[in-house]
């Protein structure tokens, strides 16, 4: 196990520049691409850190730099305070699970697990003992996979062998590069539970890259959100949802994501949002100026569809046309998408609430659930 720290790590891909693997030219059309931009990140000993972000934000490059597969970078990658810049991947004691599994097709399952020990000239007796222990850890039915070649295994079975190959070498660091993205929904859920069980049992430092927020929420001790090569925010899922540092994090995290509506501060201390004005709270009013572009944010589950004469909290009221209805039978709810002039927003309502596309609805945004972001910097105001 190890504490992994990245300090000011920058990775730039340039046309014609050799990549981390000697003799392989990195083709980058259109000029240099900054894949990692002064990244600072710490994964504590035994912690599961999940990195999420949109496609192309640098997640996989971050993993490759930590693994040592890409070495043409600036900054430092430290394992327990030791700079790994000159340490080759084979000497870093890492277990890596790739998106495409990367199993040796001509080896059976047992051969895939034993290959590391053959390279290091470990005795057959010790190799077999490590495979036996790993098979017990992997659970029921895993022994049946050992005599079979990867081509005869399903995607989920190949993934189990790939994870076992990482475990068998007793690594100090686990690295996962979107390992479940090619599995169907049911198998993804089962394998996710298996990975969680294994990671909790071993308590090995883990860096897990994915685009799936469900995986992040289920597996992570802490989550790092990336965009354009930068770490935007790090924290628990609840912290990131409840206290986003900027509108990108607010709009990226969550199912469904936060409503963000563009407005402008007026001279009388209101935020003008299309057809309506919202009186700004004193804490916001003291930090903005007239004419400033501000985004108002609220989560769909915090907004309320006004029905009948029931008492409603104080807040912004908007009337709009219901354009799209998305039912969620598992949670007995439905997501309503509404439009009020140029404003579009969503609200979660019970499935018992009778609504139809094309009808008008009134939505209230409670004052205590509102977020305010500066549109120019995207930073949260309050």
C-alpha positions in Angstrom: 0.0 0.0 0.0 1.1 3.6 -0.6 0.1 7.2 -0.5 0.3 8.6 -4.0 0.8 12.3 -4.6 0.9 14.3 -7.9 2.5 17.7 -7.6 2.1 20.2 -10.5 2.0 17.4 -13.1 1.7 18.7 -16.7 1.5 16.5 -19.8 1.4 18.0 -23.3 1.0 16.1 -26.5 2.7 17.8 -29.4 2.7 16.8 -33.1 5.8 14.7 -33.9 6.8 14.4 -30.2 7.6 10.9 -29.1 5.2 9.6 -26.5 6.1 7.9 -23.3 6.9 4.7 -25.2 10.1 5.0 -27.2 9.8 4.8 -31.0 6.0 5.6 -31.0 5.1 8.9 -32.6 2.2 10.7 -30.9 0.1 12.2 -33.7 -1.8 15.3 -32.5 -3.7 17.1 -35.3 -4.1 20.8 -34.9 -1.3 21.6 -32.5 -0.3 20.9 -28.9 -2.9 19.4 -26.5 -2.5 20.0 -22.8 -3.8 16.7 -21.4 -2.8 17.5 -17.8 -2.4 21.1 -16.6 -0.5 21.5 -13.3 -2.5 18.7 -11.6 -2.2 18.3 -7.8 -3.9 15.3 -6.3 -3.3 13.1 -3.2 -4.6 9.6 -2.8 -4.1 8.5 0.8 -2.9 5.1 1.9 -5.7 2.5 1.5 -8.1 5.1 -0.1 -10.3 4.6 -3.1 -10.1 7.8 -5.3 -12.4 7.8 -8.3 -11.7 10.3 -11.1 -14.6 11.4 -13.3 -15.1 13.9 -16.0 -16.3 14.3 -19.6 -14.6 12.5 -22.5 -11.2 13.9 -23.4 -10.6 15.7 -20.0 -7.4 13.8 -19.3 -8.6 11.0 -17.0 -6.8 8.1 -18.7 -3.7 10.2 -19.3 -3.6 10.9 -15.5 -3.7 7.1 -14.9 -1.0 6.4 -17.4 1.3 9.0 -15.8 0.8 7.5 -12.4 1.5 4.0 -13.8 4.6 5.2 -15.6 3.3 4.4 -19.0 3.6 8.0 -20.0 6.9 9.5 -18.8 7.2 12.7 -20.8 5.7 15.0 -18.3 6.7 17.8 -15.9 6.1 17.8 -12.1 6.3 14.9 -9.7 4.6 11.6 -9.1 5.4 10.4 -5.6 4.7 7.0 -4.0 5.2 7.4 -0.2 7.3 10.5 -0.9 9.5 8.7 -3.4 9.8 10.4 -6.8 8.8 7.8 -9.4 10.1 9.7 -12.4 12.9 7.3 -13.1 11.2 4.1 -11.9 9.9 1.9 -14.8 6.3 0.6 -14.5 7.4 -3.0 -13.9 9.2 -1.9 -10.6 6.3 0.2 -9.2 4.3 -2.8 -7.8 1.1 -1.7 -9.4 -1.9 -3.8 -10.5 -3.7 -2.3 -13.5 -7.0 -3.2 -15.0 -7.7 -1.8 -18.5 -10.9 -1.0 -20.3 -10.3 -3.7 -22.9 -9.0 -6.2 -20.2 -5.6 -6.6 -22.1 -5.4 -10.4 -21.4 -2.9 -12.5 -23.2 -5.1 -14.3 -25.8 -2.8 -17.3 -26.2 -2.6 -18.0 -22.4 -5.3 -19.6 -20.4 -6.6 -18.0 -17.3 -4.0 -19.6 -15.2 -1.3 -18.5 -17.6 -2.4 -14.9 -17.4 -2.2 -15.0 -13.6 1.2 -16.8 -13.7 2.9 -14.7 -16.3 4.1 -12.0 -13.9 5.8 -14.7 -11.7 7.5 -16.3 -14.7 9.0 -13.0 -15.7 10.4 -12.6 -12.2 11.5 -16.2 -12.0 9.4 -17.1 -9.0 9.3 -20.8 -8.1 6.4 -22.9 -9.4 5.3 -23.7 -5.9 5.0 -20.1 -4.8 3.3 -19.2 -8.1 0.7 -21.9 -7.6 0.1 -20.9 -4.0 -0.5 -17.2 -5.0 -2.9 -18.3 -7.7 -4.7 -20.6 -5.2 -5.1 -17.7 -2.7 -6.3 -15.4 -5.4 -8.9 -17.9 -6.6 -10.3 -18.2 -3.1 -10.5 -14.4 -2.9 -12.3 -14.1 -6.3 -15.1 -16.3 -5.0 -17.3 -19.0 -6.3 -16.8 -20.2 -9.9 -13.5 -18.5 -10.5 -11.5 -21.8 -10.6 -13.6 -22.8 -13.6 -12.2 -19.9 -15.6 -8.5 -20.8 -15.1 -8.3 -23.6 -17.7 -10.0 -21.4 -20.4 -8.5 -18.9 -22.9 -9.9 -15.3 -23.0 -11.6 -15.9 -26.3 -13.9 -18.4 -24.8 -15.0 -16.2 -21.9 -17.7 -13.6 -21.7 -17.0 -9.9 -21.0 -17.7 -10.3 -17.3 -15.6 -13.4 -17.0 -12.7 -11.7 -18.8 -13.0 -8.8 -16.3 -12.8 -11.2 -13.4 -9.6 -12.7 -14.8 -8.1 -9.2 -15.4 -8.9 -8.2 -11.8 -7.4 -11.4 -10.5 -4.2 -10.8 -12.5 -3.9 -7.5 -10.8 -4.5 -8.9 -7.4 -2.2 -12.0 -7.7 0.9 -9.9 -7.7 0.0 -8.3 -4.3 0.3 -4.7 -5.6 0.8 -1.6 -3.5 -1.4 0.4 -5.8 -4.5 -0.6 -7.9 -5.2 1.4 -11.1 -8.6 0.9 -13.0 -9.2 2.5 -16.4 -12.9 2.4 -17.0 -13.1 -1.4 -16.4 -16.9 -1.7 -16.7 -17.7 0.4 -19.7 -18.1 -2.5 -22.2 -20.4 -4.5 -19.9 -24.2 -4.6 -20.1 -26.1 -2.9 -17.3 -26.8 -6.0 -15.2 -23.3 -7.4 -15.5 -21.9 -3.9 -14.7 -23.8 -3.8 -11.5 -22.7 -7.3 -10.5 -19.0 -6.6 -11.3 -19.1 -3.3 -9.5 -20.2 -5.0 -6.4 -17.5 -7.6 -6.8 -14.8 -4.8 -7.2 -16.2 -3.0 -4.1 -15.9 -6.2 -2.1 -12.4 -6.9 -3.2 -11.2 -3.3 -2.6 -12.7 -3.2 0.9 -11.0 -6.5 1.7 -7.6 -5.5 0.6 -7.6 -1.8 1.6 -5.1 -1.1 -1.2 -4.7 2.4 -2.4 -6.8 2.7 -5.6 -7.1 5.2 -8.4 -10.2 4.4 -10.5 -11.1 6.3 -13.7 -14.6 6.3 -15.0 -17.3 8.4 -16.7 -20.1 6.7 -14.8 -21.3 8.6 -11.8 -23.0 5.5 -10.4 -19.7 3.8 -10.2 -18.1 6.8 -8.6 -20.9 7.0 -6.0 -20.8 3.3 -5.2 -17.0 2.8 -5.0 -15.3 6.0 -4.0 -14.1 7.3 -0.7 -13.3 10.5 -2.5 -14.1 11.8 -6.0 -12.0 14.1 -8.2 -13.8 15.9 -11.0 -11.7 16.7 -14.0 -12.2 19.1 -16.9 -9.7 20.1 -19.7 -6.7 18.6 -17.8 -7.5 20.3 -14.5 -8.8 19.0 -11.2 -11.9 21.1 -10.5 -12.8 19.8 -7.1 -12.1 16.8 -4.8 -14.4 15.5 -2.0 -17.1 13.0 -1.1 -20.1 12.6 -3.4 -22.3 14.4 -1.0 -19.9 17.2 -0.5 -19.5 17.7 -4.2 -23.3 17.7 -4.7 -24.1 20.0 -1.8 -21.2 22.4 -2.1 -20.0 22.6 -5.7 -17.2 25.2 -6.2 -18.4 26.2 -9.6 -21.2 25.8 -12.1 -19.3 23.1 -14.0 -19.2 20.8 -11.0 -22.8 21.7 -10.2 -24.0 21.0 -13.7 -21.9 17.8 -14.2 -22.6 15.9 -11.0 -25.9 14.4 -10.3 -28.7 12.4 -11.9 -30.3 14.6 -13.2 -27.9 17.5 -13.1 -28.6 20.9 -11.5 -30.7 23.4 -13.3 -28.6 26.4 -14.3 -30.5 29.5 -15.6 -28.8 32.6 -17.0 -29.7 35.9 -15.5 -28.5 39.5 -15.0 -28.2 41.7 -11.9 -30.5 44.8 -12.0 -30.1 48.1 -10.3 -32.9 47.4 -7.8 -31.0 44.3 -6.5 -32.9 41.7 -8.5 -31.7 38.8 -10.7 -33.6 39.2 -13.9 -34.4 35.7 -15.3 -36.4 36.1 -18.5 -39.9 37.0 -17.6 -39.4 37.2 -13.8 -37.1 38.8 -11.3 -35.7 37.3 -8.1 -34.8 39.5 -5.1 -31.2 38.6 -4.3 -30.3 37.5 -0.8 -28.1 40.0 1.1 -25.2 37.6 1.0 -25.3 37.6 -2.8 -26.2 41.3 -3.3 -23.1 42.3 -1.4 -20.8 40.3 -3.8 -22.3 41.3 -7.2 -22.6 44.4 -9.2 -25.2 45.9 -11.5 -25.2 44.2 -15.0 -23.2 41.2 -13.8 -24.1 37.9 -15.5 -25.1 35.4 -12.9 -26.4 31.8 -13.1 -29.1 30.6 -10.8 -28.9 26.9 -9.8 -31.3 24.5 -8.2 -31.5 20.7 -8.3 -34.6 19.3 -9.9 -35.4 17.3 -6.8 -35.4 20.5 -4.7 -37.8 22.3 -7.0 -41.5 21.7 -6.5 -44.4 21.4 -8.9 -47.3 23.5 -7.4 -50.5 21.5 -7.2 -53.8 22.6 -5.7 -54.0 24.6 -2.5 -51.2 23.0 -0.6 -48.8 25.2 1.4 -45.6 25.9 -0.4 -42.3 27.5 0.8 -41.2 31.0 -0.1 -39.2 31.1 -3.3 -39.1 31.9 -7.0 -42.2 30.9 -9.0 -42.1 30.2 -12.7 -44.9 29.2 -15.0 -43.9 27.1 -18.0 -45.0 24.6 -20.5 -44.2 21.0 -19.9 -42.3 19.8 -22.9 -40.9 16.4 -22.0 -41.7 13.8 -19.3 -39.2 11.1 -18.3 -40.7 8.5 -16.0 -38.5 6.8 -13.4 -40.5 3.7 -12.3 -37.7 2.5 -10.0 -38.0 5.6 -7.8 -41.7 6.2 -8.4 -41.0 9.6 -9.9 -40.9 11.5 -13.1 -38.7 14.2 -14.4 -40.6 17.1 -16.1 -38.8 19.4 -18.5 -40.4 22.9 -18.7 -39.9 26.0 -20.7 -40.6 29.6 -19.7 -39.7 31.9 -22.6 -35.9 31.4 -23.0 -35.5 29.5 -19.7 -35.5 25.7 -19.6 -35.5 23.8 -16.3 -36.5 20.4 -14.8 -38.4 19.4 -11.8 -38.9 16.0 -10.2 -42.5 15.0 -9.3 -44.2 11.9 -8.1 -45.6 9.4 -10.6 -48.9 9.9 -8.9 -49.0 13.5 -10.2 -51.1 13.6 -13.4 -49.4 15.7 -16.0 -49.2 15.7 -19.8 -46.8 17.2 -22.3 -48.1 20.6 -23.6 -49.9 21.6 -20.4 -48.8 24.5 -18.3 -47.2 24.0 -14.9 -46.1 26.2 -12.0 -42.8 25.4 -10.3 -41.5 26.9 -7.1 -37.7 27.1 -6.3 -37.4 27.4 -2.5 -35.1 30.2 -1.4 -33.0 27.9 0.8 -32.2 25.6 -2.1 -30.8 28.2 -4.5 -27.2 28.5 -5.7 -25.6 31.5 -7.4 -22.7 31.4 -9.8 -20.7 34.1 -11.6 -21.2 33.3 -15.3 -17.8 34.7 -16.4 -15.6 32.8 -14.0 -18.2 30.0 -13.2 -17.2 30.4 -9.5 -19.9 30.0 -6.9 -21.0 33.2 -5.2 -23.0 31.5 -2.5 
